[in-house]
Every structure is written in C-alpha cells, then in structure tokens.
Amino acid sequence: MLDKMRELARRSSGMILVTGPTGSGKTTTLYAALAEINGAEKKIITVEDPIEYRLPGINQVQVNEKIDLTFSRVLRSALRHDPDVILVGEIRDEETAQIALRAALTGHLVFSTLHTRDAASTPMRLLDMGAPAYMVATSVHAVLAQRLVRTICESCARACSPTAQELTWLGPDAGATTYQEGAGCSHCNGSGYSGRTGVYELLELTRDLADAVVQADPGEFLRRAHARLAGRTLRDHAVSLARGGRTTVREAMRVVSQVED
C-alpha cells in the first residue's frame, strides 16, 4: 500500500483523497506525501484551515472565511500561479469540489480530504455534493481511508486470551494466535498503550469503477469497490495488527466499529 501511495504521489495529474473522521491523521499523511515529492523542480501550493505544520519550500495559504478568503476563492487564485501540486485542506462544498476536480483534470496533482466512513463511499459522496459524474470518474485516481489505533506499550506487554466475543469478531482460526495487551506501567501511565499507528485501506479507481461512477449507480459502484477491497479493508488491517501483537483486540474492535456502525 505504501509503494502504491508513493507511485500515486509522483503522478503529474489527478486527485488523491484521504478520508476519515477528525483526528484520524489525514493531514499528517498528506504532509508526508508532500514532503516526499517536494523539490526545486515542483511548485506546491496548499490551501488549509488551519495550517498545522510549516513545510519548507512549499507555499501555504491560510483560509479565513471571516474576510471571504474561502477554500474556493483561494484555490482559484492558487491555480493562476500554475502550480504542479495543490493540497486542498478539505472539500466542504460543491464549488470547492468542482474547482479541485477541474484542476486535477487539467494537469495538476491534487491532494485533499473528505469526511467519509470508508474509501468505497467517497466517490459517491462527491456526487452527492453535486460534482458531475464524468469529472469524478476521470479526476479521482485513488482514495485512502484511515484510522488511528493505540499501540501496546512495549514495557508492559503480556500475553492475553481474547473473550468469546472478541474471538467471534476475529473470525476463523482466531484461537491459533497469541494475543497481547499492556498490563499498565509507569512508562504508559498505567494505560497499557504507548503511541499510535495507522489502519488503512486504499481504493484505486480502475476503469470498471470509473464506469460505475459515470453511470451514477451507487449500488453497483459499492459492489465493485468492495470486491476490489476484499481482504484489504480497514477491518482486515486492524485484525492483522491485533494478531501481530501491535494493538489489542479491544482497540481494533473500537476503531472498526466507527466504520461498521
């Protein structure tokens, strides 16, 4: 998935979306992508609210709606400066969506975020906002959905046995794995957790998915998207982290419940 994201970030045009709730690490992921491709040969402009980190060599603009400095207005101005890469902090309305999608169509690489539950529902969300289907189908190259899970404190990690409910949630062969939890110590203030790591799913819009978007058929698009994501969903990644001893089953279940509710 990381290799694919690196390949996507080096494209010359198209839109890459990162989705998830507030506090799920979307901005950190996008800044990491910009840091990888930042160089003297690329002109990068960001439109943000707020600017969370200052990135050397990148033009960052703060949105201020009180003085009518909105995402759409700043984005229009940014495009007049002929950037190679644009980061739109968040797509909040139809006007911003259409300007960003048009920029992706006309030779710019556009990064942005949306508040959706998972990768599969994101293109349909753009249609709901009023973006033309043909524009979504041709502009959006990939959607990365992410969440953050707390990782087990290495200083007090110990083996544990999942409950019957947790074993059911983990699925077949769950009992064949040794699971871990944090006992709680001075390093983690008794919480059993120290630090966080990402849980991801990446949906690349292939031709068959783009066709379903053009047809504006949500049911067919979701069916094809879920088939393409089979075995590589947020849930699958969370389960693998729990089985690998990076996080607890309880924590994995908590994060996945945000997607499945």
Secondary structure, DSSP 4 states (H G I P E B T S, - for coil): -HHHHHHHHT-SSEEEEEE-STTSSHHHHHHHHHHHH--TT--EEEEESS--S--TT-EEEE-BGGGTB-HHHHHHHHHTT--SEEEES---SHHHHHHHHHHHHTT-EEEEEE--SSSTTHHHHHHHTT--HHHHHHHEEEEEEEEEEEEEPTTSEEEE---HHHHHHH-TTGGGS-EEEE---GGGTTSSEEEEEEEEEEEE--HHHHHHHHTT-HHHHHHHHHHHTTT-SHHHHHHHHHHTTSS-HHHHHHHHHHHH-
